[in-house]
C-alpha cells in the first residue's frame, strides 16, 4: 500500500454507525419473483398440521412457529404466533441481494432470524446503504458497494461486510458521519460539502488495507471535484439511477442506457424454461447464450465482473434456475421465464458494462491520490481538530421513533 493511505482515516471513523447484515435463516422468504413468494406463503399457511408447517418453515434456534417477535418497522404484519397464521401473504418488498442482484422478500419478522430492525427503520427514498465487501486478492472488485434498497449484505464467496447507512434517521436526517466532518472539509476545500458529497468521495476513493477500509482525503479542491464526479457516477450506477441523478451530467433518473451500438438486445428468443448450466458466453460474438437464446452485445467486462470471486451473471442466472430441494418451499419456483426476467437481465448487463467502463477511471484516480501526497489529509489532522475519535454514541443507532411499532401479540414497542 502506498504512503498516501498509511495515515488515511478508516471508513469506520468517517461513517461510524454500522450494522451487521440481516440473516434470514431460510431461503424460501426470498425470491426473484413476488408471485412465487405468495404461492410459497399459501402452501405454508395451508399446511394440514403443525408438524408439516414446521418442516416447511425450516425452523431454527432463532425462529419457530411460536417465536414471539415485533413487527418490522414500516410493515403492518401480524405479530401473533405463525402456527395459527391463515391470512394473506404480506406484500413482498424489493431488497438488494448481494452487490448487484435485486430480489423480493416477505417482510414478516416471524420468518427472519436476524432482520436488523434498525436498518428497516431508516430505509426510505433518501437512504443509501454502503456495504463493505470481503477481500478477494485475485479479484478486481470494489471495496464498498452501494444500494438504495435495503441490502441483505450477502457475499457469494466470503464473510459479508458491515452495512453503513448514509442517514441515521428517516427523511435524510442526521447524516451518519463523524461530527463536524462536512463543516471542516468545506473550510479546507473552500466549497460547500454535504453528506451526499462525502459518500460520493467514499465511492471514488475507498480502498482496502490490512487495517480495514480506508478513505484517503484531500485538501486539493480540484482533486475533490474530480473525485465527486467519479463517485456520483458510481453511486448512480450502483443504485440503478434512483440516487444521484443529474441529467446535465448524463445521469438520468432510473434510466441506465448504453449507447445504441452497445445496448444489449435479445437476438434469439430465450427459452421459456431455461435449465441450470445453460448460460454461456461467446467472447468472439460478445454474446450471452441461454440454450438456443441469445443476448448481445455483452461486453467482456460485464461477463467477467465478479462479486466474492463469483461471476455476477452466472450467480444471477443460477438464482433463477436452481430447482430447489424437492419437497421444500424453495422448490416452488416460477413456471416460466417471464418478460420481466428478461428486462432485469438486460438492465443488469447494462449496469455491469457501465461499471466495467468506469473501473479504469477509478484506478487512475487511485494512482492520482497516491501521487498527491502533499494534499493528503491524515488521521493526525482530523484528531487535532477533534473530528476523531468519534463519540461512542455515534456508533449506535438513533432512538427516535415517529410512529408506534407493534411488538409481539399486539403490544407496542418502546425505544
C-alpha positions in Angstrom: 0.0 0.0 0.0 1.3 3.4 -0.9 2.2 6.0 1.7 -0.9 8.1 1.0 -3.0 5.5 2.8 -0.7 5.0 5.7 -2.4 7.8 7.7 -5.7 7.8 5.9 -8.8 7.6 8.1 -10.9 4.5 8.3 -14.4 4.3 6.9 -15.2 3.1 10.4 -14.5 6.6 11.7 -15.9 8.6 8.8 -19.2 6.7 8.9 -19.2 5.5 12.5 -22.6 3.7 12.7 -22.6 0.3 11.1 -24.9 -2.8 11.3 -24.3 -6.4 10.6 -26.1 -7.8 7.6 -29.6 -9.3 8.0 -29.7 -13.0 8.4 -32.9 -14.7 7.1 -32.0 -18.1 8.3 -34.0 -19.9 5.5 -34.1 -19.4 1.7 -37.8 -19.5 0.8 -38.9 -16.0 2.0 -36.5 -14.5 -0.7 -37.1 -15.0 -4.4 -36.6 -13.2 -7.7 -40.4 -13.2 -8.3 -43.0 -11.8 -5.8 -45.8 -14.1 -7.2 -43.7 -17.1 -6.3 -43.4 -15.8 -2.7 -47.2 -15.6 -2.3 -47.6 -19.1 -3.6 -45.0 -20.3 -1.0 -46.8 -18.5 1.7 -50.1 -20.1 0.7 -48.5 -23.5 0.8 -47.1 -22.8 4.3 -50.2 -21.4 5.9 -52.4 -24.0 4.3 -50.4 -27.0 5.6 -52.6 -29.7 7.1 -50.9 -29.8 10.5 -48.3 -28.1 12.6 -45.7 -30.7 12.0 -45.9 -30.2 8.3 -45.9 -26.4 8.7 -42.8 -26.6 10.9 -41.0 -28.7 8.3 -41.9 -26.3 5.5 -40.9 -23.2 7.5 -37.4 -24.6 8.3 -37.4 -23.6 12.0 -34.1 -22.6 13.6 -33.0 -21.7 17.1 -34.0 -18.1 16.4 -37.4 -18.8 14.8 -40.1 -21.4 15.3 -43.8 -21.3 14.7 -44.3 -19.9 18.2 -41.4 -17.4 18.5 -42.8 -14.0 19.7 -41.5 -11.1 17.6 -42.3 -7.5 16.9 -43.3 -6.1 13.5 -40.6 -4.9 11.1 -40.6 -1.1 11.1 -42.9 0.2 8.4 -44.7 -3.1 7.8 -48.1 -3.8 9.4 -47.8 -7.6 9.6 -49.3 -9.8 12.3 -47.3 -10.4 15.5 -49.3 -13.4 16.7 -47.7 -16.9 16.5 -47.1 -18.1 13.0 -48.5 -21.5 14.0 -52.0 -20.1 13.7 -51.5 -17.8 10.7 -54.1 -18.2 7.9 -54.1 -14.7 6.5 -52.8 -13.4 3.1 -49.1 -13.1 2.4 -47.6 -9.7 3.5 -46.8 -7.7 0.3 -43.2 -8.6 -0.7 -40.7 -5.8 -0.9 -37.7 -5.3 -3.2 -34.3 -5.8 -1.5 -30.7 -5.8 -2.6 -29.4 -9.3 -2.8 -25.6 -9.3 -2.8 -23.8 -6.4 -4.5 -25.7 -6.4 -7.8 -28.8 -8.6 -7.7 -32.3 -7.4 -6.7 -34.9 -9.8 -5.3 -38.1 -9.9 -3.3 -38.6 -10.6 0.4 -41.6 -11.3 2.5 -41.3 -8.6 5.2 -42.5 -10.7 8.1 -40.3 -10.7 11.2 -41.6 -14.1 12.2 -39.7 -15.6 9.2 -36.3 -13.7 9.6 -33.8 -14.8 12.1 -32.0 -11.5 12.4 -33.8 -8.8 10.5 -31.8 -5.8 11.9 -34.9 -3.6 12.5 -32.6 -0.5 12.8 -31.9 -0.8 9.1 -35.6 -1.2 8.2 -36.3 1.9 10.3 -34.2 4.2 8.1 -34.8 2.6 4.7 -36.7 5.2 2.6 -36.4 7.1 -0.7 -33.5 9.2 0.6 -31.3 6.5 2.1 -28.2 5.0 0.5 -26.5 2.0 2.1 -22.8 1.5 1.9 -21.7 -2.2 2.2 -18.1 -3.2 2.8 -17.0 -6.2 0.8 -14.9 -9.2 1.7 -11.4 -9.1 0.4 -10.5 -11.4 -2.6 -6.9 -10.7 -3.6 -7.3 -12.3 -7.1 -10.4 -10.4 -8.0 -10.6 -6.7 -9.0 -13.7 -5.8 -7.0 -14.8 -2.6 -5.3 -14.0 -2.2 -1.6 -17.5 -0.8 -1.0 -20.7 -1.3 -2.9 -23.9 0.8 -2.5 -27.7 0.2 -2.6 -30.8 2.3 -2.5 -32.7 -0.8 -1.4 -32.3 -2.4 2.0 -29.4 -4.8 1.4 -29.1 -8.3 2.6 -25.3 -7.9 2.6 -24.8 -11.4 1.1 -21.3 -12.2 -0.2 -21.2 -15.1 -2.6 -17.7 -16.1 -1.6 -16.6 -14.7 1.8 -17.7 -13.1 5.0 -20.4 -10.5 4.5 -19.4 -6.9 5.2 -21.0 -4.4 7.5 -23.7 -2.1 6.3 -23.4 1.7 6.8 -26.5 3.8 6.1 -25.8 7.3 5.0 -28.5 8.7 7.3 -29.3 7.7 10.9 -32.9 8.7 10.7 -35.7 8.7 8.0 -36.1 11.5 5.6 -32.4 12.2 5.1 -31.9 13.4 8.7 -28.9 13.1 10.9 -26.1 12.0 8.5 -24.1 9.0 9.6 -20.8 11.0 9.6 -18.2 12.0 12.1 -19.5 15.1 13.8 -18.0 18.3 12.2 -16.6 16.4 9.2 -18.6 18.2 6.5 -18.0 21.7 8.0 -14.3 21.0 8.4 -14.0 19.7 4.8 -15.9 22.8 3.5 -13.5 25.1 5.2 -10.4 23.3 3.9 -11.8 23.0 0.3 -13.5 26.4 0.1 -16.7 24.9 -1.1 -20.0 23.6 0.4 -19.8 19.9 1.4 -22.8 17.8 2.2 -23.4 14.2 3.3 -24.1 13.1 -0.3 -20.7 14.6 -1.3 -18.8 12.6 1.4 -20.5 9.4 0.2 -19.6 10.2 -3.4 -16.0 10.7 -2.3 -16.1 7.3 -0.5 -17.3 5.7 -3.7 -14.3 7.1 -5.6 -11.5 6.9 -3.0 -12.2 4.0 -0.6 -9.6 1.2 -0.7 -8.7 -1.8 1.4 -5.7 -2.1 3.6 -4.7 -4.7 6.3 -6.2 -2.3 8.9 -9.5 -2.2 7.1 -11.3 0.0 4.6 -9.6 3.4 4.4 -10.7 6.6 2.7 -7.9 8.9 1.7 -8.9 12.6 2.0 -7.6 15.6 0.1 -7.3 19.3 0.7 -7.0 20.0 -3.0 -10.3 21.4 -4.4 -9.6 20.2 -7.9 -8.9 16.6 -6.8 -12.0 16.7 -4.6 -14.2 17.8 -7.5 -12.8 15.2 -9.8 -13.4 12.5 -7.2 -17.0 13.6 -6.7 -17.7 13.3 -10.5 -16.5 9.7 -10.4 -18.2 8.8 -7.1 -21.5 10.2 -8.2 -21.5 8.2 -11.3 -20.6 5.1 -9.4 -23.4 5.7 -6.9 -25.8 6.4 -9.7 -24.9 3.0 -11.3 -25.0 1.0 -8.1 -28.4 2.4 -7.2 -29.8 1.8 -10.7 -30.4 5.5 -11.3 -32.6 6.1 -8.2 -30.0 8.2 -6.4 -27.5 10.9 -7.6 -29.5 11.5 -10.8 -28.2 14.6 -12.7 -29.5 14.8 -16.3 -27.0 17.6 -17.1 -24.2 15.2 -16.3 -25.8 12.4 -18.3 -27.1 10.7 -15.2 -30.8 10.3 -16.0 -33.1 9.2 -13.2 -33.9 5.4 -13.4 -32.7 5.2 -17.0 -29.4 3.4 -17.4 -28.9 3.2 -21.1 -25.8 2.3 -23.1 -25.1 4.0 -26.5 -27.1 2.5 -29.4 -24.3 0.2 -30.7 -23.5 -1.2 -27.2 -27.1 -1.7 -26.0 -27.9 -5.3 -25.3 -30.9 -6.9 -27.1 -32.5 -10.3 -27.3 -31.2 -11.5 -30.7 -32.7 -15.0 -30.5 -35.7 -15.9 -28.3 -34.8 -17.1 -24.8 -36.2 -20.5 -23.7 -39.5 -20.4 -21.8 -38.0 -22.6 -19.1 -34.2 -22.3 -19.0 -32.3 -25.0 -17.2 -29.3 -24.8 -14.9 -26.0 -24.8 -16.7 -27.4 -23.4 -20.0 -25.8 -20.0 -19.6 -22.6 -19.4 -21.6 -20.6 -16.6 -23.0 -19.3 -16.3 -26.6 -16.3 -13.9 -26.4 -15.9 -13.6 -30.1 -19.6 -12.8 -30.7 -19.8 -10.8 -27.5 -23.0 -12.8 -26.8 -24.7 -14.3 -23.8 -26.3 -17.6 -24.7 -29.1 -19.3 -22.8 -29.9 -22.6 -24.6 -30.8 -21.5 -28.1 -31.5 -18.0 -27.0 -29.0 -15.1 -27.3 -28.5 -11.7 -25.8 -25.9 -9.3 -27.4 -23.8 -7.3 -27.4 -22.5 -8.2 -23.9 -19.1 -6.8 -23.2 -16.3 -9.0 -21.8 -16.1 -6.5 -18.8 -19.7 -7.3 -17.9 -19.2 -11.0 -18.2 -16.0 -11.0 -16.1 -17.5 -8.8 -13.4 -17.3 -10.8 -10.1 -18.6 -10.5 -6.5 -16.8 -12.5 -3.9 -14.8 -14.2 -6.7 -18.0 -15.4 -8.4 -19.2 -14.2 -11.8 -22.2 -11.9 -11.2 -24.1 -13.0 -14.3 -23.6 -16.7 -13.5 -24.8 -16.2 -9.9 -27.8 -14.2 -11.1 -28.8 -17.0 -13.6 -28.3 -19.8 -11.0 -30.6 -17.9 -8.6 -33.3 -18.0 -11.2 -32.9 -21.6 -12.5 -31.8 -23.7 -9.5 -34.5 -26.2 -8.8 -34.5 -26.1 -5.0 -34.6 -29.1 -2.7 -37.6 -31.4 -3.5 -40.4 -31.0 -1.0 -39.2 -27.7 0.2 -40.8 -24.3 -0.3 -37.7 -23.3 -2.3 -38.7 -25.9 -4.9 -41.9 -23.8 -5.7 -40.5 -21.6 -8.4 -41.9 -19.6 -11.4 -43.0 -22.0 -14.1 -41.7 -19.8 -17.0 -39.1 -17.3 -17.8 -41.0 -14.0 -17.9 -40.6 -10.8 -19.9 -39.8 -9.1 -16.6 -36.9 -11.5 -16.0 -35.5 -10.7 -19.4 -35.8 -6.9 -18.7 -33.9 -7.4 -15.5 -31.2 -9.3 -17.3 -30.8 -6.6 -19.8 -30.6 -3.9 -17.1 -28.0 -5.9 -15.2 -25.9 -6.3 -18.3 -26.1 -2.5 -18.8 -25.1 -1.8 -15.2 -22.2 -4.2 -15.3 -21.0 -2.8 -18.6 -21.1 0.8 -17.4 -19.3 -0.2 -14.1 -16.6 -2.0 -16.1 -16.1 1.1 -18.2 -15.8 3.2 -15.0 -13.2 0.9 -13.4 -10.1 2.2 -15.3 -11.0 5.8 -14.4 -11.3 4.8 -10.7 -8.0 3.0 -10.9 -6.4 6.1 -12.4 -7.9 8.3 -9.7 -6.4 6.0 -7.1 -3.0 6.4 -8.6 -3.5 10.2 -8.7 -4.3 10.2 -5.0 -1.1 8.2 -4.4 0.9 10.9 -6.2 -0.9 13.9 -4.4 0.8 13.3 -1.1 1.2 16.9 -0.3 -2.6 17.5 -0.3 -3.4 14.3 1.7 -5.4 14.8 5.0 -4.4 12.2 7.6 -5.8 10.9 10.9 -3.5 13.2 12.8 -5.0 16.3 11.3 -8.5 15.0 12.0 -7.6 14.2 15.5 -6.1 17.6 16.1 -9.3 19.3 15.1 -11.5 17.0 17.2 -13.2 15.0 14.5 -11.7 11.7 15.7 -12.1 9.8 17.9 -15.8 9.7 17.2 -18.1 9.8 20.3 -19.3 6.2 21.1 -22.9 7.4 20.9 -22.5 8.0 17.1 -21.7 4.3 16.7 -25.1 3.3 18.0 -28.4 3.8 16.1 -30.6 6.8 16.7 -33.5 6.0 19.0 -36.2 8.5 17.8 -39.4 7.0 16.6 -42.0 8.9 14.6 -44.7 6.2 15.0 -45.6 3.3 17.2 -44.1 -0.1 16.4 -46.1 -3.2 17.3 -44.4 -5.8 19.4 -45.3 -9.4 20.0 -49.1 -10.2 20.3 -50.1 -6.6 19.5 -48.1 -4.9 22.3 -46.3 -1.6 21.3 -42.5 -1.4 21.4 -40.8 1.3 23.3 -37.5 2.7 22.3 
